[in-house]
Amino acid sequence: MSEVVIDSIRVSLVNHQRVVILKDVESDLYLPIWIGASEADSIAVKMQGVSLPRPLTHDLLASVIDRLGGSLTHITVTDLKDDTFFAQITIDLNGVSVDVDARPSDAIAVAVRADVPIYVADHVINKAGIKLDDSGSPIIPNDENDEPRGIKEEDLRRMSAFTDFIDTLDIEDIGNEDQKSSDQAP
């Protein structure tokens, strides 16, 4: 398993879709995972230290785990099937480790609240991990034969859409969609 940290949350200027970029702490591999707007906002709010008058859903989940006597120990991105990532939240409950199935975005949002490690299964980071060049564009790492690692030709064609998306990302715009909409109002 590889430990990762949240490198950034990015938003497309074109379609306002979000992606969380996880970075392997031991290498220069990055793992991009598409996430929803509310999950992106929930992660960003906590990472930026913004306090809200009422708890968000991820705050509620962290609070429920705590109030029931459990403690979140870590989260793991466990699998990637048919372009869908899977994750687990691991809770220590009276000395017993309990794994709960979760979407990676929700697991990450809870992990930042509990300040616990985020892990990615090796086969997931080996399959979906990318390198970024100096401009932030993805570079697919090569295997020992200098071929794109774990990437088939059809995957490369599909990744062209991801590359186009990455090229339109601007981290400065996250959370500013409402401001832009009001700026553009007649």
C-alpha positions as CSV (number, residue, x, y, z in Angstrom):
1,M,0.0,0.0,0.0
2,S,1.1,3.5,-0.8
3,E,0.5,6.4,1.5
4,V,-0.8,9.5,-0.3
5,V,-1.6,13.1,0.6
6,I,-4.0,15.5,-1.0
7,D,-2.0,17.5,-3.5
8,S,-4.9,19.7,-4.8
9,I,-8.5,19.9,-5.7
10,R,-9.0,21.2,-9.2
11,V,-12.0,22.5,-11.1
12,S,-12.5,22.7,-14.9
13,L,-13.1,26.1,-16.2
14,V,-15.2,24.6,-19.0
15,N,-17.7,22.3,-17.2
16,H,-16.9,22.9,-13.5
17,Q,-16.2,19.2,-12.8
18,R,-13.8,18.5,-9.9
19,V,-10.9,16.2,-9.5
20,V,-8.9,15.5,-6.3
21,I,-5.2,14.9,-7.0
22,L,-3.6,12.5,-4.5
23,K,0.2,12.4,-4.4
24,D,2.2,9.3,-3.4
25,V,4.5,10.4,-0.5
26,E,7.3,8.1,-1.6
27,S,7.4,8.9,-5.3
28,D,6.3,11.4,-7.9
29,L,3.1,9.6,-8.9
30,Y,-0.2,11.3,-8.7
31,L,-3.6,9.8,-8.6
32,P,-6.5,11.9,-10.1
33,I,-10.0,10.9,-8.9
34,W,-13.1,12.6,-10.3
35,I,-15.3,13.8,-7.4
36,G,-18.6,15.7,-7.0
37,A,-18.9,19.4,-6.3
38,S,-20.2,18.9,-2.7
39,E,-17.5,16.5,-1.8
40,A,-14.8,18.8,-3.3
41,D,-16.2,21.7,-1.3
42,S,-16.4,19.6,1.9
43,I,-12.7,18.6,1.5
44,A,-11.6,22.1,0.6
45,V,-13.6,23.7,3.5
46,K,-11.8,21.5,6.0
47,M,-8.3,21.8,4.4
48,Q,-8.7,25.6,4.4
49,G,-9.7,25.7,8.1
50,V,-13.1,27.3,7.3
51,S,-15.5,26.9,10.2
52,L,-19.2,26.6,9.4
53,P,-22.1,27.2,11.8
54,R,-23.6,23.7,11.2
55,P,-21.9,20.4,10.5
56,L,-21.6,19.1,6.9
57,T,-22.5,15.5,6.2
58,H,-18.8,14.4,6.5
59,D,-18.6,16.3,9.9
60,L,-21.7,14.4,11.0
61,L,-20.2,11.0,10.0
62,A,-17.0,11.7,11.9
63,S,-19.0,12.8,14.9
64,V,-21.2,9.7,14.8
65,I,-18.1,7.4,14.7
66,D,-16.6,9.3,17.7
67,R,-19.8,9.4,19.7
68,L,-20.3,5.6,19.2
69,G,-16.8,5.0,20.7
70,G,-15.0,4.4,17.4
71,S,-12.0,6.1,16.0
72,L,-11.1,6.4,12.3
73,T,-7.7,4.9,11.8
74,H,-7.2,5.4,8.0
75,I,-8.9,5.3,4.7
76,T,-7.8,3.2,1.7
77,V,-8.6,3.5,-2.0
78,T,-8.9,-0.2,-2.5
79,D,-9.8,-0.8,-6.1
80,L,-10.4,0.5,-9.6
81,K,-13.0,-1.4,-11.8
82,D,-14.6,-0.1,-15.0
83,D,-13.2,3.4,-14.4
84,T,-14.7,3.5,-10.9
85,F,-12.6,3.9,-7.8
86,F,-13.6,2.1,-4.5
87,A,-12.5,2.9,-1.0
88,Q,-12.9,1.8,2.6
89,I,-13.0,3.7,5.8
90,T,-11.2,1.8,8.6
91,I,-12.6,2.3,12.1
92,D,-11.2,1.0,15.4
93,L,-14.1,-0.1,17.6
94,N,-13.0,-1.3,21.0
95,G,-9.9,-2.9,19.5
96,V,-11.7,-4.4,16.5
97,S,-10.9,-3.1,13.1
98,V,-14.0,-2.5,11.0
99,D,-13.9,-1.7,7.3
100,V,-16.8,0.3,5.8
101,D,-17.3,0.6,2.0
102,A,-17.2,4.2,0.8
103,R,-16.8,6.3,-2.2
104,P,-13.2,7.7,-2.3
105,S,-14.5,11.3,-2.2
106,D,-16.5,10.7,1.0
107,A,-13.7,8.7,2.6
108,I,-11.2,11.5,1.8
109,A,-13.6,14.1,3.2
110,V,-13.9,12.1,6.5
111,A,-10.1,11.5,6.6
112,V,-9.3,15.2,6.5
113,R,-11.6,15.7,9.4
114,A,-10.1,13.0,11.5
115,D,-6.5,13.8,10.3
116,V,-5.8,10.2,9.5
117,P,-3.6,8.7,6.7
118,I,-4.9,8.0,3.2
119,Y,-3.6,4.9,1.5
120,V,-4.0,3.6,-2.0
121,A,-3.7,-0.1,-2.9
122,D,-0.5,-0.8,-4.9
123,H,-2.4,-2.3,-7.9
124,V,-4.6,0.9,-8.1
125,I,-1.7,3.4,-8.1
126,N,0.2,1.1,-10.5
127,K,-2.7,1.2,-12.9
128,A,-4.0,4.7,-12.6
129,G,-1.0,6.7,-11.2
130,I,0.4,9.4,-13.5
131,K,3.3,11.8,-13.4
132,L,2.8,15.5,-14.1
133,D,5.2,17.6,-16.1
134,D,6.3,21.1,-15.0
135,S,3.1,22.6,-16.5
136,G,0.8,20.1,-14.7
137,S,0.0,18.0,-17.8
138,P,-0.1,14.3,-17.2
139,I,2.8,12.0,-18.2
140,I,2.0,8.3,-18.1
141,P,5.0,6.5,-16.4
142,N,6.7,3.8,-18.4
143,D,7.3,0.2,-17.3
144,E,10.7,-1.6,-17.4
145,N,10.3,-2.0,-21.2
146,D,9.8,1.7,-21.6
147,E,6.1,1.1,-22.6
148,P,3.3,3.1,-21.0
149,R,2.8,1.2,-17.7
150,G,-0.5,-0.7,-17.6
151,I,-2.0,1.4,-20.3
152,K,-3.6,-0.1,-23.4
153,E,-4.1,1.8,-26.6
154,E,-7.8,2.1,-25.9
155,D,-7.0,3.6,-22.5
156,L,-4.7,6.2,-24.1
157,R,-7.5,7.2,-26.4
158,R,-9.9,7.6,-23.5
159,M,-7.2,9.5,-21.5
160,S,-7.2,12.2,-24.2
161,A,-10.4,13.5,-22.8
162,F,-8.8,13.5,-19.3
163,T,-5.8,15.4,-20.7
164,D,-8.1,17.9,-22.3
165,F,-9.8,18.3,-18.9
166,I,-6.5,18.7,-17.0
167,D,-5.5,21.5,-19.5
168,T,-8.6,23.5,-18.5
169,L,-8.2,23.2,-14.7
170,D,-7.6,26.1,-12.4
171,I,-7.3,25.6,-8.7
172,E,-8.0,29.3,-8.0
173,D,-11.6,28.9,-9.2
174,I,-12.7,26.3,-6.7
175,G,-15.6,27.6,-4.8
176,N,-15.9,30.7,-6.9
177,E,-18.6,29.5,-9.3
178,D,-21.3,31.4,-7.4
179,Q,-19.2,34.6,-7.6
180,K,-18.7,34.1,-11.3
181,S,-22.4,33.6,-11.9
182,S,-23.3,36.7,-10.0
183,D,-20.5,38.6,-11.8
184,Q,-22.1,37.6,-15.1
185,A,-25.7,38.5,-14.2
186,P,-27.2,41.4,-16.2
